[in-house]
Amino acid sequence: MIKKKILLSIIIAIFVSSCSILDPDEDIPTYIKIDSLSFYTNAYKQGAATHKITDVWINIDGNFLGTYELPITFPVLATGEHTIRVRPGIKDNGIDASRAVYPFYESHLIDTFLDEKQEMHIIPEFTYNESAIFEWIEDFQDPSLSLERLSNSDTLLIQEVDTSLTNNKWGAIYLDNEHQGFEYITTGNAFEVRSTDTYIELDYKNNQAFTIGILLVYNSEVEDVDIIQINPSEVKNKIYIDLSYVLSQSSTASGFYIYIRAAKNSDIEKAEIFIDNLKLVRF
């Protein structure tokens, strides 16, 4: 009888030990939910508050947690008091595979208390970094434009009312069989070539592709460089165009201009391209 009790005790001990291995104590996460955000600008100095922030890059107490496409709810194995840093992410040059923190937007910081099993709802508020320099803004509200027509362009850049927004104008480009080419370039002095972060921001809507490029100025010659072709978008869209690498490779140029080009596609009866809120932003 004693042997049976001993054997039973051993079996129970092994069972309890096995359960402990199979079902160990686990940390209970807090959940963070981010499904919307706000973006503000000083309209007079920084232009319209349009954005295309697609991701958030999360740090907790200075440690990088991950990059998440919005909207998102994700677990965090942390409780108590913490500092959460939310950085705004974009698609660099509009490319899905090129996700990056936009250097000119300020992070959103939160000092908070995290409770396990609880869901924390964050609505980040973003602004431009105070160090961001706006060397060029064209929003088409002023009768005089900062873009001028080149001689090989047989159509015009027209200021029209953007029907999707009250009291807003945008630049309209129309191409047909009689007007097949468009090319405009920034006016005034050339922009300085620097090795710092430099981007063009642009809102657009179009039924055919168009090109954004830069005209590099050297002592005795110029060089045009097509930076990106912007594909059709049926809805108003925004793109962040990175000039940093091209400019870093062009340090001997004395300056550059920005141009917009389009040539009518033969399979489109009437091409329509609308552009707005062009900005050249750098540090």
C-alpha atoms as one frame of an Amber mdcrd trajectory, in Angstrom:
protein
   0.000   0.000   0.000   2.842   2.375   0.866   4.525   1.575  -2.458   1.311
   2.457  -4.286   1.115   5.836  -2.482   4.718   6.595  -3.327   4.130   5.686
  -6.961   0.994   7.853  -7.076   2.903  10.790  -5.610   5.621  10.412  -8.237
   3.042  10.315 -11.028   1.329  13.465  -9.689   4.668  15.267  -9.379   5.600
  14.380 -12.963   2.171  15.530 -14.201   2.395  18.885 -12.416   5.935  19.370
 -13.693   4.832  18.594 -17.253   1.962  21.070 -17.034   4.397  23.678 -15.845
   6.581  23.093 -18.916   3.687  22.998 -21.353   1.915  26.022 -19.874   4.583
  28.336 -18.414   3.767  31.727 -16.984   3.552  34.206 -19.858   3.772  38.000
 -19.895   0.406  39.627 -20.525   0.601  42.372 -23.173  -0.877  45.837 -23.379
  -2.408  46.705 -26.743  -1.829  49.980 -28.580  -4.317  51.068 -31.238  -3.558
  53.735 -33.865  -6.251  54.117 -36.505  -6.088  57.839 -37.324  -3.832  60.870
 -36.993  -3.786  64.652 -37.280  -1.377  66.832 -39.246  -1.013  70.581 -38.858
   0.996  73.292 -40.617   1.613  76.986 -40.373  -0.143  77.601 -43.687   1.562
  80.935 -44.287   5.095  79.552 -43.941   4.670  75.833 -44.649   1.809  75.563
 -47.123  -1.273  73.359 -46.984  -1.594  70.566 -44.421  -1.789  67.696 -46.914
   0.061  64.492 -46.118   0.329  60.813 -46.956   1.577  59.267 -43.739   1.081
  55.534 -44.239   3.062  54.008 -41.362   4.114  54.610 -37.787   7.553  53.744
 -36.401   7.294  53.010 -32.687   9.923  53.419 -29.959   9.315  52.747 -26.271
  11.806  54.267 -23.828  14.225  54.750 -26.727  14.018  51.109 -27.881  12.718
  50.482 -31.401   9.620  48.276 -31.337   8.651  48.091 -35.017   7.080  49.672
 -38.093   3.333  49.322 -38.567   1.080  50.191 -41.501  -1.999  52.151 -40.476
  -4.510  51.366 -39.119  -2.979  48.994 -36.574  -3.492  47.422 -33.152  -0.358
  45.749 -31.785   0.749  44.143 -28.473   3.398  45.604 -26.172   5.015  43.542
 -23.402   5.393  46.467 -21.049   3.481  47.832 -18.060   3.853  50.864 -15.855
   5.234  54.271 -16.814   6.825  54.562 -20.262   7.607  57.086 -22.986   6.217
  56.199 -26.422   7.623  57.876 -29.508   5.551  57.692 -32.703   7.426  58.658
 -35.874   5.540  59.289 -39.148   6.406  56.990 -42.042   5.953  57.491 -45.785
   6.491  55.591 -49.015   9.697  57.109 -50.370   9.086  58.125 -54.012   5.691
  56.444 -53.756   7.254  52.954 -53.698   5.624  50.382 -51.408   8.934  48.647
 -50.722  10.703  51.912 -49.790   9.218  52.805 -46.412  10.988  55.539 -44.469
  10.547  57.980 -41.621   9.902  61.375 -43.219  12.726  63.518 -41.863  10.783
  66.805 -41.961   7.896  65.699 -39.729   8.221  65.919 -35.951   7.642  62.827
 -33.798   4.689  62.481 -31.444   5.810  61.821 -27.829   3.616  60.376 -25.086
   4.468  59.833 -21.413   1.917  57.285 -20.262   1.059  54.395 -17.946   0.472
  51.017 -19.585  -1.876  48.447 -18.011  -1.740  44.801 -18.983  -4.733  43.491
 -20.911  -5.812  47.102 -21.614  -6.035  48.808 -25.030  -4.507  52.259 -25.360
  -5.901  54.352 -28.229  -3.397  56.883 -29.615  -4.219  59.588 -32.174  -0.802
  61.063 -33.058  -0.499  64.733 -33.937   2.265  65.612 -36.387   3.775  68.907
 -37.538   6.797  69.918 -39.581  10.134  69.959 -37.798  11.110  73.501 -36.800
  14.398  73.062 -38.691  12.665  72.310 -42.011  13.353  74.947 -44.675  10.746
  75.610 -47.375  12.674  76.919 -50.359   9.724  76.734 -52.730   5.946  76.514
 -52.332   3.507  76.657 -55.251  -0.147  76.276 -54.267  -1.692  78.061 -57.290
  -3.600  80.568 -55.135  -1.567  83.559 -56.334  -2.203  84.835 -59.894   1.555
  84.911 -60.578   3.108  81.460 -60.843   6.598  80.324 -59.859   6.669  78.011
 -62.909   7.211  79.176 -66.482   6.603  77.598 -69.857   9.507  76.290 -71.922
   9.636  76.835 -75.677   8.942  73.214 -76.631   5.689  73.116 -74.638   2.606
  73.497 -76.836   0.117  73.659 -73.989  -0.337  75.788 -70.871  -0.455  75.323
 -67.110  -3.876  76.670 -66.129  -5.073  77.729 -62.693  -8.478  76.142 -62.085
 -10.811  75.623 -59.153 -10.315  72.267 -57.470 -13.931  71.097 -57.230 -13.108
  68.729 -54.361 -12.124  71.626 -52.059 -13.907  74.919 -51.485 -12.028  78.045
 -52.579  -8.951  76.070 -53.618  -7.179  76.240 -56.954  -4.780  73.794 -58.542
  -2.707  73.627 -61.712  -4.411  71.911 -64.643  -2.633  70.437 -67.684  -4.614
  69.234 -70.711  -3.121  67.303 -73.625  -4.886  66.290 -76.829  -3.999  65.635
 -80.473  -3.348  69.345 -81.086  -1.465  69.940 -77.815   0.750  66.946 -77.162
   3.642  68.254 -75.081   3.958  70.025 -71.737   7.097  71.347 -70.042   7.355
  73.970 -67.293  10.276  74.880 -65.051  10.741  76.867 -61.830  11.439  80.581
 -62.237  13.922  82.868 -60.542  17.310  81.856 -59.184  18.477  78.254 -59.214
  18.178  76.293 -55.980  21.457  75.582 -54.225  22.876  72.053 -54.428  23.419
  70.676 -50.928  24.170  67.270 -49.445  21.362  67.512 -46.866  17.971  65.756
 -47.011  15.970  67.343 -49.847  12.457  66.412 -50.974   9.773  67.628 -53.344
   6.222  67.231 -52.076   3.424  67.141 -54.618  -0.349  66.559 -54.661  -1.730
  65.237 -57.931  -4.557  63.591 -59.830  -4.042  62.346 -63.395  -5.200  59.945
 -66.072  -1.759  59.597 -67.642   1.834  59.629 -66.418   3.995  62.735 -66.102
   7.589  63.346 -65.051   9.286  65.379 -62.345  12.967  66.179 -62.857  15.731
  68.637 -62.121  17.874  70.741 -64.444  21.418  70.847 -63.059  23.444  73.958
 -63.899  27.204  73.696 -64.401  29.675  76.381 -65.449  29.290  75.902 -69.192
  26.414  73.446 -69.583  23.185  72.122 -68.107  21.996  68.564 -67.519  18.392
  67.483 -67.169  17.732  64.510 -64.892  14.336  62.803 -64.846  13.789  61.911
 -61.182  10.473  60.065 -61.247   7.526  59.222 -63.477   4.243  59.632 -61.639
   1.678  57.075 -62.730  -2.077  57.730 -63.119  -4.228  58.175 -60.027  -8.024
  58.460 -60.250  -8.163  60.140 -56.831  -6.152  63.010 -55.432  -2.874  61.595
 -54.180   0.384  62.809 -52.637   3.994  61.820 -53.228   7.299  62.569 -51.496
  10.126  62.721 -54.053  13.619  62.232 -52.639  16.286  64.365 -54.341  18.957
  63.702 -51.706  20.973  61.046 -53.535  20.978  62.778 -56.929  22.051  66.082
 -55.415  24.793  64.421 -53.343  26.204  63.024 -56.612  26.045  66.460 -58.274
  28.149  68.525 -55.888  29.986  70.325 -58.734  26.731  71.828 -60.055  26.193
  75.476 -59.155  22.433  75.022 -58.766  19.295  73.342 -60.088  15.772  74.039
 -61.292  12.724  71.767 -61.014  10.746  70.852 -64.120   7.494  69.068 -64.948
   7.112  67.234 -68.252   4.362  65.301 -69.989   3.776  63.918 -73.472   0.341
  62.745 -74.568  -0.149  59.000 -74.699  -1.556  57.840 -78.032  -4.161  55.628
 -76.335  -5.727  58.517 -74.395  -8.054  60.897 -76.208  -7.572  63.711 -73.704
  -4.954  63.640 -70.987  -5.753  65.479 -67.769  -3.133  66.194 -65.093  -3.841
  68.210 -61.961  -1.076  69.287 -59.558  -1.105  71.203 -56.287   0.872  72.060
 -53.144   4.329  71.684 -54.618   7.043  72.169 -51.978  10.829  71.942 -51.945
  11.744  71.034 -48.364  15.233  70.578 -46.919  17.348  71.120 -43.824
